[in-house]
Amino acid sequence: MSEIESLITNYQPAESTIQLVRDTKIALLAGISGAGKDTIKKRLLKLPEFRDIVSHTTRPPRVNNGSIEQDGVDYHFIDQKIAEEMLQNNEFIEAKFVHGTVYGTSVAELKLAHDQNRVAITDVDVQGVEEYERLAPESIAIFIVPPDYQTWIERLKKRYATEEDFQVEWPKRRQSAISELTYALEVPYYHVIINDDLDRAVRVTEEIILRGDIFKRQDDEARLAARGLLNDIIKI
C-alpha cells in the first residue's frame, strides 16, 4: 500500500469538522458516470439556495462535451504532494482513492456554504456519500441514473474523442456502474432519480432537497427502474 493510500485508509476528520458537517444542510449527488449528475448540479446552482462544494482531485482536467474542465470550478486540481499534506493536516471532510486518483472535499469549501446559510451541494461517488452519511445521517443523498441502457451508452460515448478511446475505458466504466448501482440499491438512504427529462429531473431533485429527507412512493418506483437498468448492464 502506498503512502497516500495508507493516509486515506486511516483518515479521520477532526471533531470540529464533524460538527460542521452536522450543522450544514448538505445535498449529495451520486450516480453512474454519464447519468447527468453534473448537469443537474449546474442547473441547481443557478438557484440562490445552493452553493457548490468543489471537490479536490489529483487527476488532470478532462475534456467534457468539447470543453476542458476549469480549476476551481469543476475541481480543485492538486498534485499528490498537496493531497498528502491536506490529509496530514485534517483539511478534508472525506477522501477516497479511486482508480489511482485521490478525490476529496475540503473543510474550507463546506464552511463557505455554512457561513452563507445555503445548501451545500456536491457530486461525489458512493464511497464519499457513505462517509457523509456516517458523519451526518441527515444529509440528503440522491442517486441519479439514466432512463435506459441505450441512452446511457450514448451519453457516455460523448465523453470520448473516438470510439477506440471509449472501448479502452468501457470495461472499467461498466464494472464501476455495476458496483455503484448495486451498492446504491442495497442501502436505505438514497433517493433515486431517473434522468429521462432534464427539466423534470432538476425540479424533482430540488423538491427532495428542500422538503428534507422524506421518502415517497416515487422513490420506490425509481428504485425499480434503476434495478432494471442494472440488470441490463450486467447482461451485456
Secondary structure, DSSP 8 states (H G I E B T S, - for coil): --HHHHHHHT----HHHHHHHHHS-EEEEEE-TTSSHHHHHHHHTTSTTEEE---EESS---EETTEE--BTTTBEE--HHHHHHHHHTT-EEEEEEETTEEEEEEHHHHHHHHHTT-EEEEE--HHHHHHHHHH-TTSEEEEEE-SSHHHHHHHHHTTSSSHHHHHHHHHHHHHHHHHHHHHHHHSS-EEEEE-SSHHHHHHHHHHHHHH-S---HHHHHHHHHHHHHHHHHHH-
